[in-house]
Amino acid sequence: MRPRPPVNGRGIFTGTGIIIIGLLATLLALIFPIWSYADRSGTGLDVLNAQTVSTRYGPLSGLDRDFVTKVRLAGLWELPAGQQAQLKGTTPAVRTAGQHLVEGHTFLDERVRDVAAKLGLELPNEPNDQQKQWLATLDGAQGVDYDRQFANILRLAHGRVFSVVAQVRASTRNSLVRALADDANTTVLDHIKVLEATGYVDFDALARDMAAGSTPPITNSPAPPGPISDPSPAIPVAPSPLPSYSLPPPASSPPPQAPETS
């Protein structure tokens, strides 16, 4: 029997056609994920880049700008609170804590105004509503109640900002903001220590406040007007000299006296 001649005209149903279909299917499977993600926005990196502008000191993000604002706001209420504690505090430890607040925020306020001027940022000139409420509470307190209110309000506020400073220091690409975060970290930690040294901090209440998520989330500020460009080469900034303090001795209760014997 003679072999059958090949059948012509079957198109894609030939062996070669099946191979071509398989290759096309594989190519589409590879291209589809890339196409489907190519135009997605709203990811963390997209948001970061959308709110980041170029400066001669490196990229400046929305988080960086919020941090600079928060440093200024802290000084606007903590500096007068420290001045008040030097006058109204009933113990040397409370008055010393007030002195540290005054010295620390005088230093930080000068630093943040210099940073803002170099970066072209506007700063607030009065505390926010929450900070005004804290100052009003301290204004109305007297005696030991004042000492307790002062220590706990200021310790809570410093605990909130401490995590913000760490977040900014870990993520910023701007050399000015990085140096400011270093200064803020040292100052805030010093203030936490002197406030705890007063002996009035209620650590149980503090833990409840922090665990309850009372720390407001950082919201990225809108980028300043102007085109967003590639980051400029960062200019290194030397760290600023920090004021040196001596911590007060921890407050402690007098030891109990032995009962008298007849």
Legacy VTK file of the C-alpha trace (Angstrom):
# vtk DataFile Version 3.0
C-alpha trace
ASCII
DATASET POLYDATA
POINTS 262 float
0.000 0.000 0.000
1.339 3.412 -0.932
1.614 6.016 1.922
-1.103 8.692 1.973
0.003 12.081 0.699
0.026 14.944 3.249
-3.228 16.854 3.662
-2.855 20.542 2.817
-4.863 23.506 4.069
-5.484 22.514 7.696
-3.939 25.805 8.999
-3.447 26.075 12.709
-4.413 22.480 13.294
-1.131 21.302 11.876
1.732 20.428 14.229
3.457 23.715 13.521
0.257 25.663 14.227
-0.181 23.992 17.613
3.393 24.890 18.558
2.822 28.529 17.555
-0.397 28.692 19.619
1.452 27.338 22.633
4.214 29.922 22.304
1.700 32.774 21.982
-0.190 31.589 25.077
3.050 31.495 27.062
3.992 34.998 25.883
0.587 36.415 26.854
0.822 34.801 30.271
4.135 36.592 30.832
2.982 39.960 29.512
-0.386 40.179 31.329
0.964 40.598 34.899
3.314 43.341 33.738
0.516 45.161 31.890
-1.948 44.806 34.757
0.462 46.378 37.266
2.044 48.958 34.990
-0.502 51.696 35.728
-1.314 50.986 39.356
-0.976 53.942 41.696
-1.375 54.352 45.411
1.388 51.988 46.476
3.765 53.100 49.197
6.539 53.969 46.768
4.130 55.856 44.479
2.844 57.927 47.398
6.364 58.617 48.612
7.529 59.799 45.204
4.362 61.837 44.587
4.902 63.846 47.774
8.684 64.101 47.608
10.434 67.122 46.164
14.062 67.688 45.354
16.231 69.987 47.475
19.944 70.656 47.524
20.076 68.668 50.782
18.420 65.580 49.304
14.800 64.478 48.722
12.234 66.016 51.087
9.191 63.826 51.749
5.799 64.646 53.206
6.839 62.799 56.367
9.932 65.003 56.620
7.832 68.153 56.343
5.396 66.927 59.008
8.302 66.195 61.320
9.755 69.699 60.953
6.328 71.142 61.768
5.939 68.888 64.822
9.318 69.950 66.218
8.234 73.576 65.994
4.836 72.831 67.587
6.493 70.979 70.469
8.605 74.004 71.319
5.634 76.380 71.178
3.982 74.732 74.187
6.699 72.758 75.986
8.993 75.752 76.389
6.362 77.828 78.270
5.378 74.693 80.208
8.988 74.356 81.313
9.166 78.011 82.335
6.001 77.532 84.364
7.347 74.405 86.065
10.394 76.316 87.234
8.039 78.645 89.112
5.172 76.355 90.198
7.004 73.075 90.803
7.028 72.105 94.472
10.107 69.837 94.312
13.637 70.362 92.994
13.131 67.458 90.550
10.072 69.096 88.951
11.819 72.457 88.705
14.883 70.787 87.171
12.683 69.035 84.626
11.245 72.438 83.725
14.756 73.791 83.259
15.593 70.947 80.873
12.465 71.661 78.832
13.401 75.323 78.509
16.998 74.650 77.528
16.164 71.764 75.196
13.385 73.503 73.288
15.247 76.797 73.078
17.986 74.854 71.319
15.602 72.809 69.120
13.498 75.823 68.161
16.575 77.632 66.880
17.550 74.512 64.943
14.132 73.924 63.391
13.765 77.545 62.278
17.149 77.338 60.562
16.202 74.048 58.842
12.832 75.406 57.722
14.446 78.533 56.273
16.916 76.479 54.244
14.180 74.162 52.954
11.679 76.947 52.269
9.064 75.633 54.722
6.516 77.679 56.654
6.233 77.030 60.384
3.289 77.537 62.778
3.464 80.335 65.324
1.093 78.989 67.965
0.376 75.587 69.549
-2.406 73.376 68.223
-5.713 72.883 70.060
-4.555 69.811 71.986
-1.426 71.584 73.189
-3.432 74.647 74.251
-5.687 72.355 76.277
-2.672 70.833 78.029
-1.372 74.303 78.892
-4.790 75.291 80.249
-4.802 72.199 82.478
-1.396 73.127 83.879
-2.480 76.731 84.398
-5.333 75.575 86.620
-3.315 73.115 88.726
-1.561 73.940 91.986
0.748 72.267 94.469
1.334 68.547 94.266
-1.485 68.235 91.744
0.473 70.542 89.452
3.614 68.414 89.828
1.670 65.278 88.943
-0.149 66.848 85.993
3.049 68.358 84.646
5.025 65.107 84.831
2.318 62.936 83.274
1.144 65.288 80.510
4.685 66.053 79.381
5.789 62.420 79.654
2.853 61.273 77.495
3.594 63.937 74.876
7.275 63.016 74.737
6.446 59.321 74.453
4.267 60.055 71.437
6.877 62.105 69.631
9.711 59.702 70.434
8.396 57.099 67.992
7.890 59.790 65.344
11.517 60.882 65.639
12.686 57.280 65.237
10.530 56.766 62.139
11.836 59.915 60.473
15.459 59.205 61.395
15.181 55.710 59.912
13.567 56.751 56.614
14.605 60.296 55.685
16.880 60.905 52.708
17.356 64.604 53.520
20.568 65.487 55.345
19.074 68.523 57.126
16.105 66.532 58.414
18.402 63.681 59.441
20.566 66.028 61.548
17.459 67.604 63.098
16.122 64.150 63.975
19.417 63.351 65.709
19.117 66.509 67.809
15.447 65.866 68.557
16.150 62.273 69.584
18.792 63.328 72.114
16.631 66.130 73.504
13.417 64.102 73.765
15.191 61.217 75.486
16.717 63.621 78.007
13.293 65.108 78.729
11.763 61.653 79.187
14.433 60.815 81.767
14.077 64.011 83.803
10.277 63.741 83.800
10.475 60.168 85.069
13.000 61.304 87.691
10.323 63.494 89.294
8.714 60.349 90.737
5.234 61.432 89.599
4.890 59.523 86.307
2.037 56.991 86.393
3.487 54.265 84.208
0.316 52.147 84.288
-1.797 55.019 82.948
0.935 55.861 80.447
0.977 52.281 79.138
-2.809 52.298 78.769
-2.742 55.554 76.820
-0.033 54.316 74.471
-1.671 50.897 74.005
-5.023 52.534 73.243
-3.489 54.006 70.124
-3.812 57.574 71.322
-0.820 58.567 69.216
-2.197 60.301 66.116
-0.892 58.828 62.846
1.476 60.890 60.792
-0.255 62.302 57.737
1.846 63.259 54.797
1.680 66.945 53.958
0.993 67.914 50.357
4.103 68.651 48.377
5.019 72.325 47.984
4.131 73.873 44.630
6.661 73.340 41.894
7.856 70.551 39.643
9.027 67.311 41.141
12.452 66.436 39.858
15.116 63.866 40.442
16.845 64.216 43.798
19.822 66.543 43.861
23.077 65.300 45.362
22.766 65.535 49.120
24.964 68.025 50.925
26.337 66.572 54.177
25.386 68.487 57.305
27.585 68.398 60.376
25.692 67.544 63.579
24.974 70.528 65.795
26.451 70.694 69.286
23.878 69.710 71.872
23.468 71.383 75.257
24.739 69.263 78.105
22.522 68.615 81.106
22.934 66.819 84.390
19.959 64.685 85.340
18.379 65.242 88.761
18.519 62.361 91.232
15.411 60.140 91.113
12.758 61.149 93.608
12.306 58.576 96.359
10.268 58.252 99.523
12.042 58.401 102.913
12.755 54.990 104.453
10.227 53.853 107.064
11.246 54.485 110.661
11.524 51.635 113.105
8.799 51.604 115.785
9.847 52.918 119.177
10.278 50.400 121.997
9.266 51.205 125.543
LINES 1 263
262 0 1 2 3 4 5 6 7 8 9 10 11 12 13 14 15 16 17 18 19 20 21 22 23 24 25 26 27 28 29 30 31 32 33 34 35 36 37 38 39 40 41 42 43 44 45 46 47 48 49 50 51 52 53 54 55 56 57 58 59 60 61 62 63 64 65 66 67 68 69 70 71 72 73 74 75 76 77 78 79 80 81 82 83 84 85 86 87 88 89 90 91 92 93 94 95 96 97 98 99 100 101 102 103 104 105 106 107 108 109 110 111 112 113 114 115 116 117 118 119 120 121 122 123 124 125 126 127 128 129 130 131 132 133 134 135 136 137 138 139 140 141 142 143 144 145 146 147 148 149 150 151 152 153 154 155 156 157 158 159 160 161 162 163 164 165 166 167 168 169 170 171 172 173 174 175 176 177 178 179 180 181 182 183 184 185 186 187 188 189 190 191 192 193 194 195 196 197 198 199 200 201 202 203 204 205 206 207 208 209 210 211 212 213 214 215 216 217 218 219 220 221 222 223 224 225 226 227 228 229 230 231 232 233 234 235 236 237 238 239 240 241 242 243 244 245 246 247 248 249 250 251 252 253 254 255 256 257 258 259 260 261
